[in-house]
Amino acid sequence: MLKRIARYPRIQAAIGAVLAGYLKFVRATTRFTWIGPYRAEDLKKEDAFICAIWHGQNFMIPLAMWNGARVAVMITRHGDGALFAEACERMGMTPIRASGGSQKQKNEKGGAAGLRAMITALDKNYIVSITPDVPKTARVAVQGIIALARLSGRAIRPICVATTHRIDLDNWDRTSLCLPFGRGAIAVGDPITIARDANAETQENTRLRLERDLDAMHDAAYGFLGAKDPGELLRANRS
């Protein structure tokens, strides 16, 4: 159904506008607290960075960004991605339409072009937001985000946004749909950097660190709110 909707630009634009308005409303009516040593004021002083956020938190990305932030968001080319891309544009963010995964998937879904677009955005001092999960395998990071950090020279920041009022879907990534009039927590981890010429072992260790740090941000944010991470059981799927 979403693929059919995406064929009609006017319907897509209308739904995107409603979604953008709703997310702005949630952001305005939720009392957010920044957890840990990093605050929005700290991030504003930094150069562009790569914002890593687990899949399922797609709709939380705009809630973590401050007014005036220059943000580019990597979004799937699938039909449902078109709606989120429209919403992001209406919230002042720049969508990059691409998908990750295997080399075949990258060629078919624009992953290689997406990587180049993200590097260009980082060079222009945009924050680039990306969900690093393996397609249809939540909470397992792909090497693509590590390649982005290597080739761009930019740091990865693991981030989690949690709210007390939300709906957690029973799907592959446990998507969280935020609701208004609640409390929220934003947890930001230490920057993760990697040298351009890092060997395969270092790249894999960095990927594993990203998984651990993202999990830690989820534990911190949901723990602060006295709630349980809806995707906690997904960690058991890791090999």
N, C-alpha and C positions, 0 to 999 in steps of 0.2 A: 504493500500500500504506500509506504514512504517513497519507494522508487517511482511510483506513478505520480505521487504528489510533486516530486522533484522535477517532473517534466513540465510543470506549469509555473513559470516564473512569477506570475502574479500571486498565486496561492502560496508559493514558497516565500515571497516577500512579506505577505500578510502574516503568515505564521511566525516568520523570523522577527517581525516587528513586535508581535505579541510576546514572544519569548524574551526579547530584549527588555521590553517594558516590565515584564514580570521579574526578571533577574535584578533589574534596577530597584524595583520595589522591595524585593527580599533584602538586598544590600542595605537599603535605607532603613529597614525596620528590624534588622538583626544587630544585636549588641556584640560586636566582635572584640576579642582579646588576642593579642599577639603573644604566643608562647615562646619561652626561651630567650636567648640573648639578642635575637634579630627582630627589628621592627621595620615598618614601611620606611621610616626616615633613614634607616641604615641602608636599605636596598636602593633608595633614591640616589644615594651618594656613589653607588657602585657603577662600574661600566656595565654594558649589556651582559646578560648571563642567560643560561639555559634553565628554564623552569621545568623541572620534572615532577609530574603529578600522576599517580596511578590512574589507569583507565577506570571508569566508573565515577570519577570525580569531574568529568567533563564540564558539567554544569556549575561546578564550584569555581572554575578558573576565574571568571569575571569578578567573583566576590573577593578574591585575594589581591586584585589590582586596584591601585589608587587612581583617582582622577588625574588625567594627564599622562599616565604611563603609556609609553610606546611599546605595544605588545603585538607580536605576530604569533598566531596559533596554528599549529599543524592539525589539520582536520581531514578525516577520511573522505574519499571521493564518492562514497556510497550515498544513497538518497537521503538518509537521515543526517548525514554530514552537511548536506546543502542547507538544511534548515538552521543548523547551529552556526554555519559560516555566515548566513544572513544575519543572525542575531549578533554575532561577534562584530560584524561590520557596523551595525547600528549602535554598538557600544564603544565604537572607536578603535576596535582591534582589527588587525589585518590577517585574514585567513590565508593559510598556505594549504592548498588541496593536494594531498598525497597520502600514501600508505607505506608502511614498513613491511617487515617479514623476510621471506627468502629472497634470493636474487631474482628468481622468476617473478615473484610477486612485486618486487621493486620495479622491474622492467614493465610489468603490466599495469601497475597502479600508480606509477609516477614517483616511486620512492627516490630514485636517483635525482630526478629534477627537483623533488622536494628538498633533498639534502643541499643541493646547490642554492635553492631559494632561501633556506634557513641560514646558511653561511652568509649570504648576501645581506639578509636582515640583521644578523649579528654585526656585520661590518658597518652597517648603518646605525648601530647602537640601539637596536630594538631588543627587548626581552623576547626570547623565543620560548613559547610554552609547548611542551610535547608530552604525550603519554607514552612511556617507553615499553609498555607491555607487548609480549609476543601476541600477534593476532589470535583472538579467541582463547588465549591462555593468560588469564589475569595474574598479576603480581610476579611475573617473570620478565625481567628486563632484556631487551634485545641489544645487540652490539651496536646498532645504528646510532644510538644516542652517544655512545662512547666515541664512535667515529666522528660525530658532529663536534664533540668537545676537542678531540685531537686536531681536526682540520681547521677549526675556527680559532683555537687558542682560548676559548671562553670557558668559564667555570660552570658546572652544573649545580643547581640549587634544588635539593629535594624539598618539596612543599606539600603540606596537607591542609585542607580546609574542612572543618567539621561543624555541623550545626545540631542543636538539640531538636529542632523541629524539621523533620525531613521524612521522606518516603524512601525506603530501600527496596529496590526491585530484586526479585529472585531470578536474575539472569546471569550470564557467564561472568560479568565483571562486578556484579552487585551495585549497579548504578544507584547513586544517591540523588534524589530530587529534593532540593532545599525548599523549605516552607518559611513564610514570614513570621515575625513576632517572636523569635526565639533568641537564644544565645549562640555565639559562634566562637570558634578558636582557629587561629592560623599559626601553624608551626613551620618554621623555616630552618633547614639544616645547614651545617657548615658547607662551604664551597668545595666541590670535588673537581680537581684539575688533573690533567694527564698530558704528558709530553707528546708532541706530534710523532716522534720516532719510537714511541713505547712499543715494546715487544708484545707478543700474543699473551704471555702469562700476565704481564702488567695490565693489559686491557681486560682480561677476564677477571682479575682481582678487583679492578675498578668497577666493573659491571656488578660483581657480587656486593661490593661496598654500597653501591647505589641502591640495590635491593634492601640491604640492611638499614640504610639511613632512611629510605622512604617508609619502611615498616616502623622505624622508631618515631618518625614524625606523626604517623597515624596513631601510635600508642600515646604520644604526648598530647595530641589534640583531643582525641576522644576521651582519654583519661582525665584531662582537665574538665571536660564537660560531664564526667561521671557516666559515660556511655561506652558501649562496646563497638569496636570497629566492625562494620557489617561485612567486610571482606576478610576478616581474620582467618577463616578456615581455608581461604584460597591459597594461603602460604603453604599448606600441606601438599599442594599439587606440584611443588617444585621437585625436580629430580635431584 
